[in-house]
Amino acid sequence: MTTNLWDQLRDVVLHREDSHIDEAPNIVRRRRIVVAVTMVVGAVFLALSLSTKPGDSVFYVYTVALAAVWFIGSALARPLHLGRVTWRGHRRRPVLTGIGFGLALGGIFVLGGLVVREIPVIRDLVRHVMEHATQGNLTVVIIIALVNGVAEELFFRGALYSALGRHNPVIYSTLIYAVVTMASGNPMLGFAAILLGWVCAMGRRATDGVLAPILTHVAWSSVILLALPPLFGV
């Protein structure tokens, strides 16, 4: 029983769903142009949002605008697909898969937080990000963060991943996501983007859709926003 369960879990993680049929060249070209422009605009709004003082209302304006950029970019780069996963011989939407990996990754970040909070330089970088949550309206910050998480996955694991085609999309979508995130000027966000981006990209690869990475990102964000601020005393 244990062996069978482990084999099924391994298949969920490592299995690669068949890609959709090849798209027309004009669709591929349009998607790549949209993706390139969207990344530049998104990086600008990301830098602006985290350059504000914690608690400043303009932070909400920039982050809402950032989510709108990702949503619009992914909509213009359509089509996108939710994806499915094979579990015990049945084709299912990867709801539990996405949430489970997000909670697991969030737990790893919390354990890592127990270590890095003892390192002053890294602790200060993390505190700077967390202060935007604790010195503003926490409910609004959480809602905006979750909406941005959905928007990011639609764009980076949806539009961008599809635009990369067969050119190692797991690796390159993760690296590009990290580079764009580094526009924030905070290397800890870039580090988080590498880990989160890779897990979400693997979810996209395994299910051939955006639902799993969306749920992973939302679950991860929820853990981070609720657990890390008290851990770092902010």
N, C-alpha and C positions, 0 to 999 in steps of 0.2 A: 504493500500500500504506500509506504513512504517513498520507495523507489519510483513508483508510478507517478506520484504527485510531483516529485523532483523533476522527472523527465518532462512532465507537462509544463511546469514552470520554466524550465530551460527552453522549451520550444517557444513559449510566449516571448521570452527575451531575445532569443537568437534567430527565430524564424523570420524570414523575409517574405512579405506578401508580394504577390505579383504586381508589378507596376501597371498603371493604366496604359491603354494603347498610345502609341506615338502620336503626338499632337502636330498640327499643321505648323509649318515654319513661321507663319505670320503670328500665331498665338505665342509661340516660344519667344520670338523677337519682341513682341509687345510686352510680355511678362518681364523680360530682362531689362528693358528700358524703364518700366514702372518701378521695378525693384531697385535699380540703381538710384533713381531720383528720390524715391521714398527713404532710402537709407541715409542719404545726405541730409534731407529735411528732418528726419527723426533724430539724427545725431545732434543737430543744432538744438532742438527742443529739449533733448535729454540734458545737454550741457547747461542750458538756461535754467531748467527746473532745479538742478542740484547746486546751482550757483546762488540761489536765493537763501535768505536767512531762515532757519527753522521757525515755523510758525507764521511766516509771511503768507498772506492770502494769495499772492501771485504764484506761489508754488502750485496751488491747485489749478490755476489757469494753465500753466505750462504743462502739467502732467495730463490734464484733460485733453489739451491740444495734441500732446504726444500720442495718446491713445487714438485720437481721431486720425492722426497721420498713418499709424499702423493699420487701422481699420480700412481707411480709404485705399491705401496701397495694396492691401490684400484683396479688396473687392475689385480693384481695377486689374489685378493680376490673375483673376479667376480663370478656370474653375479650380476649386479646392474640394477635397473629399474628407468625410469623417473617418473613414477607415473601419476595419474589423479585425478581430483576432480569433483564431481557432482555439477553442477550449473544450476538451473532452469530446472532440468530434463535431462540435457545433460552431457555427459562425456567429460571433456576438460583437456588439459594440464594446470597445475596450474601456468600460467605465471603471471597474474595480482595478484593472491593470494600471490605468493612469493615476488614480487616486492613491493606490498602494505605493507606487514608486515615488510619488510626491511626498507622502508622509515619511517614507523611509529616508529619502534624501534630506528632508527637513530635520529628521532625527540626527543624521550624521552632522549637519551644520550646527545643531545645538551642542553635540558632543565636542565638535571642534571649537565652538565658542568658549567652552570651559577652559580650553587650553590657551587660545589667543587672547583672552581677556587678561592674562597674566603678562602679556608682552605689550608694553606701553605704546609703541609706535602703531602696531596693528590695532590695538584696542581703540585708540583715538580715531582711526579711520572708520572703524565699525560704528563707533558712537556718533560720528558725524552723520552717517546715513540714518541711524535709528532716531536721531533727534528730530528729524522731519516728521516722524510718526508720533512721538511723544509730546512735542511742543505745539502740535496742531490738534485738530479734531480727529481723534483716533478712529471713530466710525467712518468719517469721510475719507481718511487716509487709506483705511482697509478697503473700502469700496473702490476707490480709485486704483489702488494697487492691484486688486483682483481684475478689474476691467482692463488695466494695462497688461496684465499677465495673459489674458485671453487675446488681446490685440497683438501682443508680441508673438504669440505662438501662431496665430493666423498668418502673420507676415513671415517670421523667420523659419518656422517649421512647415509653413504652408507655401506662400508665394516664393520665398527665396529658395527653399529646398527644391521645389519643382523647377525653378529657373536653372538650377545647377545641373539638372538632368542626371546623367550617369557619371558626372565628374566628382566622385567622392563626396556626395552631399552631406553625409554625416560629419565628416571632418571639416569641410569648408564652411558649411552653415554655422557650425560651432565657432570656428575661428572668426568669421565675419561678425557674428553676434557679440563675441567678446570685444572685438575692435570697436564696434559701434558703441557698446556699453562703456568702453574706456573714455568716450567723449565726456563722461561725467567727471573725469579727472581723479576718480577714486580707484586705485588699483585693486582694492578689495572687492568692488563691484565687478571688475573685470575678471577676477579669480572666480567669483561666484558664477559669473556668466559662463565660464568654461565648463564648470561641473554641471550646472543646470542645463546649459545648452546641449551638452553631450548626452545627458540622460533623455532629454526631450527629443533629440534627434534620433536616438535609438528607438524611442517609442514611435516616432513617425516611420522609421524604417520597418519596424516589426509589423505595423498595422496599416501602412500605406495611407495614412490619414492624419488629420489634425486633432481629433478628439482626445486621444491618449496624451499627447504633449500638453494640450490645454488643461486637462484635469491634473496632470503632474505639476504644472506651473502654479495653478490655483492652490492646490494642497500644500505645496512647498511654501508659497508666499504666506499662507495662513499661519503655518508653523513659525516662520521667521518673524512675522509681525507681532505675534502673541508671545513668543518665548524669548526672543533675543533682547528686547529692550530691558526687561527686568534683570536679565542675566548680566547686562552691561551697565546697570544702574542708571538708565536714562528714562 
